[in-house]
């Protein structure tokens, strides 16, 4: 059982550990290039490939890289992380294009009746998608695969059967635990845990995910103008390719971004079963900004609690207003709304509803797998943190909650202390 919640006393005025100071100091004098042409060249050199597919992504790449480059608050560590991220995305794009050229039959694969979990960050989406992924008939996206969905040409498992992409993810996770050890208590992102397919959308430089890595309102505004039907179609192609590589099972997916992209989502996956999770936005916001502020001790030159909370109050409001506006696009026969308070001991009843809507039988083996996951993953498994929205960010819960009356009016959401 988890113990008492632990406060982060230095959240907004961090006291760095010696190893954190050493790494930040070592990187301080490094020149990190975020020029798109440099990034493209690095990806070409890394993969030995040159065809990125449709060239329309280049304009989006330029805006993406420029938004990251002009964020003056980044430490050199975060600039390096962003540099490596973009090179990785470009490399994966090259590898996907090459795979599709060699195996055009990938385009004929169908993505049938996926289960898609849609909800705010910190609203139970991770718990629910990892639970459904315990069904071995399902195809899900583990974190290690989300980072490198396609292997380099000629790269395969070692003599022990370990995929080198998984090994690299383990090494990165261990490094992250050195730099930000409390992250696991906030969001358990071990290499084998199920991750959001928004990471795959980012191969097309068309998702909101960059907003979690830097202060990029310029990218947010550009992203919100994009024709997401096109980019969700690219996501479907990626899922086809992953199905080709690792088995023809039905997918389980999830992302908060879908809250504001329900039209493109359901047009791309018209036979999907969509499970919407709902939680008090105050709890979501205080959890999200606490996690971001904690990571900012190594990502940013200074913590900006007021700017951080203002950005994410606005961002969560945008997501929820779009969700309320477009919820009716997903019919009642293929969707359900799940309140956060229901996701604590009532999971089996919820799963029965989801599987019935999806037309998939709940076998005894699947029920046993779900029960095993629940037993092995109690809430607070890696510890609990104490959140202090007013003390750390200067906002009272009632003040923040007053922005979201439209959401409480639409869904069964309970205010949390």
Buried (B, 14 or more C-beta within 10 A) or exposed (E): EEEEEEEBEEBBEBEBEEEBEEBBEEBEEEEBEBEBEBBBEBBBEBBEBEEBBEEEBEEBBBBBBBBBBEBEBBBBBBBBBBBBBBBBBBBBBBBBBBBBEEEEEBEEBEBEBBBBBBBBBBBBBBBBBBBBBBBEEBBBBBBBBBBBBBBBEEEEEEEEEEBBBBBBBBEBBEEBEEBBEBBBBBBBBBBBBBBBBBBBBBBBBBBBBBBBBBBBEBBBEBBEEBEBEBBBBBBBBBBBBBBBBEEEEBBBBBBBBBBBBBBBBBBBBEEBBBBBBBBBBBBBBBBBBBBBBBBBBBBBEEBBBEEBBBBBBEBBBBBBBBBBBBBEBBEEEBBBBBBBBBBEEEBEEBBEEBBEBBEBEBEEEBBEBBEEBBEEBEEEEBBBBEBEBEEBBEBEBEEBBEBBEEBBEBBEBEEBE
